[in-house]
Structures are given as structure tokens and as C-alpha cells.
Amino acid sequence: MTVWENIYTKYKRDGEEYATLQAGLIPEFLEFIQKHDFKVKKVLDIGCGNGKYLVFLKSLGFQAEGIDSSPTAVEMTREALNDDSKILAVDIYEYTLPKSQYDLVISIAAIHHGLKAQVSKAIKQIYETLVPGGYFFVTLPDNEGSAHWTTMTNHREIEPGTRIPLSGPEKGLPHSSFTREEIKEIFSDFLKIDLHLLEERGRWIITGTK
């Protein structure tokens, strides 16, 4: 059982909320949606979790699709959407996204759970799967700020900026974090890049378009 499958299994069984399961939609995302127009209205959520972002976007008329490594999370998302939306249990670093399908791709507190090369590859796939003019909304940990997360109280660094917790619910799961310069590099294919550092959360919000 993977780390996140274990977390979601416990949540479904015991109601034990952890990490993003505890919170509603982040306000920066709501502001982002309000500021932009989407003509295709087809969204992909990478690391969709319990589906709360897709449920919100569906209420705005989006066709909702999502992927997650946890089969239990996928089941929860399907139940929340209660329709025939395409929600898949796959390895987000191994799954090949279809080209030019979505005018919105989101990944919130999810896509960083791998090595930096895997994260960079996933970002390139986001570019390929967006239609021209499509938008993305992605969060990534800040290299300095995330080092102080409680998750990282006891950790091992396996490559520069990639840490593995040695205890707690996310024990053994890689967490890659990034400097401003690294983010600019891995998102260099995109247009209108906006980087916003939430210092109190040790997290970057990155948005832009294809």
C-alpha cells in the first residue's frame, strides 16, 4: 500500500483528516478562477485527492477529469462527482497525458511527491496536454520554507532539495522543493508565468498559460 493510499484508507475508515483533507479550497485558487475565462471548460486535476476541486469546477460547468495514485482517493472523487467523469488511479509520473485536451490543468499540494526529474517531466506533460491558450495552476514547496514543515522534523535529504520524512504519515515519501530560479527553468515553456510565494506556508503558487 502506498503512503497516500494508506492516508486515504484511514480517512475513509476513521474520518482521520490529514494535510489537505483538513482544509477547503485555497483562496488563491478561487481568485485565479474568477480572473480568467475558459472557453473549452475541460479540467484535469493531477493528484485529485478526494475531488473537492473537481466538484467545485463541475459546479461552474467544467468537464472534470482527474488522476491520483491512490485508488481510494479515486473512489472518493468518483463518489463526490457522482457522474461518469474520467477519474483514474495511476502513477502520476508514469501515466502519459493526452495531447491538447484541456484548457485548465491543476495540481495542488500533489505533484511534488517525487524526485525533481519526475516533477520536471510531469510539468512538461502539463504543457503538452493543454490546448493553446489553456491555463495551469500548480503549487510546489519552497526549498527553504518547506524545510521547516512539521512533516520534515525528522528527514533525510536524498538529492538537493528533495527530502524524505523518516517518521509520520508521509514516512518514506519524497518531497521535492524548489527555488525561484528552478521554477522559472522548469516552467520556461509556458507564457505569462506568475510566481507567488506563500511564505507562511512555505509554498509557491505558479500559474500561466500555453
C-alpha positions, 0 to 999 in steps of 0.5 A, spaced: 500 500 500 502 506 498 503 512 503 497 516 500 493 510 499 494 508 506 492 516 508 486 515 504 484 508 507 484 511 514 480 517 512 475 513 509 475 508 515 476 513 521 474 520 518 482 521 520 483 528 516 490 529 514 494 535 510 489 537 505 483 533 507 483 538 513 482 544 509 477 547 503 479 550 497 485 555 497 483 562 496 488 563 491 485 558 487 478 561 487 481 568 485 485 565 479 478 562 477 474 568 477 480 572 473 480 568 467 475 565 462 475 558 459 472 557 453 473 549 452 471 548 460 475 541 460 479 540 467 484 535 469 486 535 476 493 531 477 493 528 484 485 529 485 485 527 492 478 526 494 475 531 488 473 537 492 476 541 486 473 537 481 466 538 484 467 545 485 469 546 477 463 541 475 459 546 479 461 552 474 460 547 468 467 544 467 468 537 464 472 534 470 477 529 469 482 527 474 488 522 476 491 520 483 495 514 485 491 512 490 485 508 488 481 510 494 482 517 493 479 515 486 473 512 489 472 518 493 472 523 487 468 518 483 463 518 489 463 526 490 462 527 482 457 522 482 457 522 474 461 518 469 467 523 469 474 520 467 477 519 474 483 514 474 488 511 479 495 511 476 502 513 477 502 520 476 509 520 473 508 514 469 501 515 466 502 519 459 497 525 458 493 526 452 495 531 447 491 538 447 485 536 451 484 541 456 484 548 457 485 548 465 490 543 468 491 543 476 495 540 481 495 542 488 499 540 494 500 533 489 505 533 484 511 534 488 511 527 491 517 525 487 524 526 485 525 533 481 526 529 474 519 526 475 516 533 477 520 536 471 517 531 466 510 531 469 510 539 468 512 538 461 506 533 460 502 539 463 504 543 457 503 538 452 496 536 454 493 543 454 490 546 448 493 553 446 491 558 450 489 553 456 491 555 463 495 551 469 495 552 476 500 548 480 503 549 487 510 546 489 514 547 496 519 552 497 526 549 498 527 553 504 520 554 507 518 547 506 524 545 510 521 547 516 514 543 515 512 539 521 512 533 516 520 534 515 522 534 523 525 528 522 528 527 514 533 525 510 535 529 504 536 524 498 538 529 492 538 537 493 532 539 495 528 533 495 527 530 502 524 524 505 520 524 512 523 518 516 517 518 521 509 520 520 504 519 515 508 521 509 514 516 512 518 514 506 515 519 501 519 524 497 518 531 497 521 535 492 522 543 493 524 548 489 527 555 488 525 561 484 530 560 479 528 552 478 521 554 477 522 559 472 527 553 468 522 548 469 516 552 467 520 556 461 515 553 456 509 556 458 507 564 457 505 569 462 508 565 468 506 568 475 510 566 481 507 567 488 510 565 494 506 563 500 511 564 505 507 562 511 506 556 508 512 555 505 509 554 498 509 557 491 503 558 487 505 558 479 500 559 474 500 561 466 498 559 460 500 555 453 
